[in-house]
Amino acid sequence: MYDVSFTKLVNIAELTQVVKQIDASAWVHGNSAMANATADALGANSVTETLTQTTVANGVGSSSVSESLSATSGFHWHFG
């Protein structure tokens, strides 16, 4: 048996602004599914992950799932 114990202090300050516009037009004879994910992490220690999945069953239906994750430590600034 192993004893795993730790103390963790977490302080999170977060400000989020999301602006999104979607214009879609499609003509499909059957079923269609689409998923899209983007993750950007900038800094000294960075990690990104994107996962997408689409499923189509002919004559039954379609589904799509999308997930994105980004993380960084330290600070950075972005000019844009």
C-alpha positions in Angstrom: 0.0 0.0 0.0 1.1 3.5 -0.7 0.0 6.7 1.0 -0.4 9.6 -1.4 -1.2 12.9 0.3 -0.6 16.5 -0.7 -1.7 20.1 0.1 -2.7 22.3 -2.8 -3.3 26.1 -2.7 -5.1 27.4 -5.8 -6.0 31.0 -6.6 -7.8 31.6 -9.9 -8.7 35.0 -11.3 -10.4 34.7 -14.7 -12.0 37.2 -17.1 -13.6 35.7 -20.2 -15.2 37.4 -23.2 -16.6 35.2 -26.0 -17.7 36.7 -29.3 -19.0 34.1 -31.8 -20.7 34.3 -35.2 -21.7 31.3 -37.2 -23.0 31.5 -40.7 -23.8 28.0 -42.1 -25.6 26.9 -45.3 -25.8 23.3 -46.4 -27.7 21.1 -48.8 -27.4 17.5 -47.8 -29.2 14.5 -49.2 -28.8 12.3 -46.2 -27.1 13.0 -42.9 -24.2 15.3 -42.0 -22.1 15.9 -38.9 -19.2 18.4 -38.2 -17.0 19.1 -35.2 -14.3 21.8 -34.8 -12.0 22.6 -31.9 -9.1 25.0 -31.4 -6.8 25.3 -28.4 -3.9 27.8 -28.1 -1.5 27.9 -25.1 1.3 30.5 -25.0 4.0 30.7 -22.4 7.0 28.9 -21.0 5.2 25.7 -20.1 2.3 25.1 -22.5 -0.2 22.4 -23.3 -3.0 22.2 -25.9 -5.5 19.5 -26.7 -8.3 19.2 -29.2 -10.7 16.4 -29.5 -13.5 16.1 -32.2 -15.9 13.3 -33.0 -18.6 13.0 -35.6 -21.1 10.2 -36.2 -23.5 9.6 -39.0 -26.0 6.8 -39.3 -27.5 6.8 -42.8 -31.2 7.4 -42.6 -31.2 7.7 -38.8 -29.3 10.8 -37.7 -26.0 12.5 -37.1 -24.1 14.0 -34.1 -20.9 15.9 -33.5 -18.9 16.6 -30.4 -16.0 19.1 -29.9 -13.8 19.9 -27.0 -10.7 22.0 -26.6 -8.3 22.6 -23.7 -5.4 25.0 -23.3 -3.1 25.8 -20.3 0.1 27.7 -19.6 2.1 28.7 -16.6 4.0 31.9 -16.2 2.9 35.0 -18.0 2.9 36.2 -21.6 1.5 39.0 -23.6 0.0 39.0 -27.0 -0.1 41.8 -29.5 -2.8 41.4 -32.0 
